[in-house]
Amino acid sequence: MAQQVQGVIAPGRNEPVRVETIVVPDPGPGEAVVTVQACGVCHTDLHYKQGGINDEFPFLLGHEAAGLVESVGEGVTEVAPGDFVILNWRAVCGNCRACLRGRPQYCFDTHNARQKMTLTDGTELSPALGIGAFAEKTLVAAGQCTKVDPAVAPAVAGLLGCGVMAGIGAAINTGQVGRGDSVAVIGCGGVGDAAVVGARLAGAARIIAVDIDDRKLETAKSMGATHTVNSRSTDPVEAIRELTGGFGADVVIEAVGRPETYRQAFYARDLAGTVVLVGVPTPEMKLELPLLDVFGRGGALKSSWYGDCLPSRDFPMLVDLHQQGRIDLAAFVTETIGLGDVEAAFDRMHQGDVLRSVVVF
């Protein structure tokens, strides 16, 4: 029988979010209903609210979540009721050309639930990133559920569902930071700080954090940055070169998603170095670079979707590292809030006052 729960929707472009009654159907074949225990307030949810992703309003927001599987549909074997899971938005299909080539982290046909959650009047909701977890319960494809150690706090585990995984993965998976490398991270919000953590975990010798906010730079330093650069008062390209023997960093991770910061990343890398774009640009943004510079500097220009992660591999590993005290995922949780506080959390995010606000149920 379908259930009615409370959830946060974005009714229209730039309209305030509100708590509504959501109808969650019983899981069909390949689906699962998850009781959400915690969900982070991610910048992507704000993009949805602003119409920066698409215009399929109303959206059921929230995607960076962890909780308990309540029920599963026909044919589901990978999870069972009672399992503690992190929700992911890239449930691999196993059959597309990327999966068949042994590269499931690039799956081109990821799964979502086939059924729609609705408002009580029957209005269909578009779940953010196919999840919609600012709700007491949500319906997802079973493959979007990744089992992890239930001893980890849900508010911590859920962050791996998007932002923290995106940053750590940008360093480890996409940038392939190695022992002794120099790394620069431009933009020190939640994703950028996670990239700092990833670079440190990979054994980078020098990690340079770049931002225009001294508060964020101090936080990045506490996460493992060895040097900081305030790009409001200092040319970041020159500063990064100065800190790397005049050469530039081996890997530069751009965690802002703007043309001007991407150009900084491009010119702040060493010859044959790597630029990783993990910041999300808006549709109207354009980038112009001299093609001769692209050719002459060599190296690699990469984009990182979800940190090029494979949830079944990366989520349990990072939870284990957290449990062992080797990375501090709890440091990303600035505050815990209720469902009715999401709009205010967006304001605090915009002001740069938080790494993550986390809705706890």
N, C-alpha and C positions, 0 to 999 in steps of 0.2 A: 504494500500500500504506500502511495506517495506520502511524503512527510512535509510539514510546513516548519520552516526555520527562519531565523532572522539573518539578514545579510545586507551588505552595503552595495548600493548600485550608483552608477553615474548615469543620470537620466538623460543628459544632453550635453553638448559641447560647452565646457567651462561652467556648467551649472554645479552648484554645491552637491556633494554626495549626500545620500540619505539612507537611513536604515529602513528596509522594507521586509515584508514577509515573502519568503522565497519557497516555491514548491519544488521539492527534490524527488524525482521519480525513483522507483525501485530500479536497481541495476539490471540492465539487459545483458545479452551475451558480450563477454569481454570487458564489462564495466565493473566499477566498484563504487560504493558510497563510503566516504571517509568522514569520521567525526573530527573536525578540525580542532586542534588544541592551541595552536599559535600560528600567526601569519604576519610576516614583516611588511611594512609599508615601503614599497619600492618605487623608485622614480618612474618605472615603466607604468605603474598604475596611474601616476599623474599624467603621463603621456596619453593614456587611454581617456582619462577624464577631459583632457584638453583637445581631443580629437586628432592627436598626432599620430595615432596608429591607423585607425580607419574610422568610419562614421556609423558603425553598426550598433548604435545605441538602442536600448539601454545596456550598459555593461554591468556584469557582476564582477566587481573588482577583487583583487587579491590573488596572489599566485605563489608567494614565497612561504610555503607552509609545511607543517608536520602535524600528524595526528594518528588516529587509530582506525584501521579498516573496520567498518561496521558490518557490511554485507557485500557479497560479490555475485556477479551474474554467471550464467551458464558458460562453461568452458574455461573459467579462470582457474589457473593452477599456481601462478607465481606468488600470489598473496592469499591470505585467509583471514576471516574475521578475527580481530584481536591483535593483528600485526601492527607494530609501530612503524610508520613509514614517513619518508620525506616525499612530497609531491614534486614531480619534475614536468617540464613542459615540452620535453622532446622524448616521447616514448617510441623507441625504435621499432621499425616494422619487421626487420629481418629479411625483407624480400626485395628492397629497392637496389639500384645499381651500387650505391655506396655500401650497403650492408653486405651484399654478395661479394664485394671486393675486400671484405674484412675491415671496413672502416665505418662501423655503425655509429660512431660519434658524429658523422656527417649525414646521417639518415635523411633522405629527401622526402619521406612519406610518413612522418611521425603521426601517431594515433591520438585522437581525442574521443571523448564519449560521443556516441551517436545521438543519444537522446538530449533534449534541451531541458534545462531548468527554466522555470517561468515565474512571473508574478502571479498572484492569486486570480487575476482577471484573464490569465492565459497568455499575456505578453511574453514572448520568448526573450531570454536573456543571452547576451554574448559573454561567455566567461573569459576573463582576462587570461591570455596565453593558454586558453583551453582548460583552465583550472577553476577560477572563481572561488577563492578561499577566504574572502572576508565574509564568511558565513559559518554558522554553527555546524553545518554539514554540506558536503559538495559531492557532485557526481563526476567521476573522471574515468578515463580508460584505465584498465587495471595496470597496463604497462607504465602508467604515470606514477605508480606507487613503488618506491624503492625502500626495501626493508633495511633498517639500521638497528644498532644496539639501543634497546629501549631505556637504558640507564641515562642517556643524554637528555638534557632538558629540552622540551619541545621548542621553546623560544630560541634556543641556540641552533638546534637541528634544522629548523625551517629555513634559516638564512642560507643554507646550502642550496635551497631550491632555486635561487636566482643570483642575487648580487654577490655574495661571498664566493660562490662557485665561479661566477663569471670572472672575478678578479684573480683568484688563485689560479684558475685554469688558463687565463690569458698569459700568465707568467710561465707556468709549468708546461701546459699542453701546447698552446699556440706559439709562444715565444721561445719555448724550449730553453729556458735559462739554465745555464750550467754552472758547475763549481768554478768560482773565481771570476765569473762574469761581472761586468758593470751594467747596472740597470738604472734607467730613469723612468719615473712614473709621473705623468703630467695629469693633474686632477686628483685630489686626495679626498674624495668623498668615500662612501662605503666600498665601491668597486675598486677605486684606486688604492685604498688602504689594504684591501684584500690582495691586490697585486703585489704590494710591498711584502705582505706576509708570504705570498707564494714565492717571491724572489728570494726571500730569506730562507725559506724551507728548501729551495733548490740549491742553496749554497753560494749565492751571489756575494762577491767580496765588497761591492760598493753599490748602495741603493740610494738614489738621489730622488727625493720627493719634491715636486714642483706644484705650487698653488699660489693663489693671490690672498689667501686667508691664513694668517699666522696661527690661528687656533687649529686649523686643519693640519698645518705643518707640524705642530707639536704632537698631535694625535698620530700622524704618520711616523714620527720619530719613536713614539712609544710602541708602534707596531713593528719596528725594525729598520726604519730608514736610517742610514748612516750620515746623510747630509740633507739639508733642506734649502730650497731656493724660493723666495717670494718673487714671482714673475711680475708683480705689479711695480716693483721698484728695481728689478734686475733683469737683464736680458737672459732668458733661460737657456738659449742655445749657447751663448758664450760661457755662462756659468757651468753648464754641463761639460762643455769641452775643457774648461779650466780644471774641473774636478776629475777629468779622465786623461790627464797628460796631454791635453790639446787635441785629442782624437775624436771624442764623442763616445757615447755609451754603446755597448754591444747590443743591448736590447732597450728600446724606448717604447713604453706602453702609454698610449693616449687614452685616457679614461674620461674625457670631456665630451668628445663628439662634435667638435667645431672645426671649420676649415683653418682658422688661424692657429689653433693648438696642434692640429695635424701637421701643418707646415713646420712648426717648432720641432715636433717629434722627428719629422723627416730630416731636418738639417742638424739635429742634435745627436744623431747616431753616427757611429764609426763607419768607415768604408766597409762594405759587405756586412753591415749590421742589419738588424731587424727592427721594423716598426710594427707594432700590434695596435690596431684600432679596436677598442672594446667599448668606448663611449658611443652612445647612440645618437646619430645626427637626425635632424628633421628633414622632411622630404624636399624642401626648397633649397637646401644647402648645396653649394657647388665648390669644387676644389680645382685649382689651377696650379700646375707645377711645370717648370721647364722640362720637356721630355729628355733633353740632354743630361739634366741632373739625375733623372730617374735612371737613365742608362749608366751614367758615369759613376754613380755611387754604389751600384751593385746591390748585393744583399737581397732582402725580402721585404715586401709590404704585405702585411697580412691583416685580415679581419678575424675577430674572435667572436663567434656566436656561442653564448653560454659557456665560455671558456673551453670550447671544443671538448666538453666533458662527455664521458659515458657514465650516466648515473649509477648503474649497477657496479661499476668499478670504483668511481671516485667518491661517491657519498659515504659508503662504509669506511673507506680508507681515511678520509678526513675526519670522520667522527672518531675513529680509533685514535688518530693523532691528537685530537682534542682531549679525549679521555686520558691519554698518556701524559698530557701536559706539554706536548711539543708544539702545539699551536693553541692560541687562546681565542676561540670563536666567541666566547661570552663577551669579549671586549667590544664587539660590534653592537651589542644591545645597549642603546642609550636609555631607553625607557620602555615600560610596558603600559599598554593602554587598553581601553574597551572599544567595542564596535562603534559606539557613538562619537569617538574621538578622532576618527580617521581624517576628517576635513581639517581639523586643527593640526594634525600630524603633517599633512601636506604643507601647511604654512611653515611649520618649523623646519621641514626639509628644505623648502625654498630659501629660508633664511640661513641655512647652513648650521643650524643649531644641534643637529642630531646626526649620528651615523645611521642608526636604525631605530625607528619606533616599531614596536611589535605588539600586535593585537593578541591578547591572551584570553582564552575562553574558559 
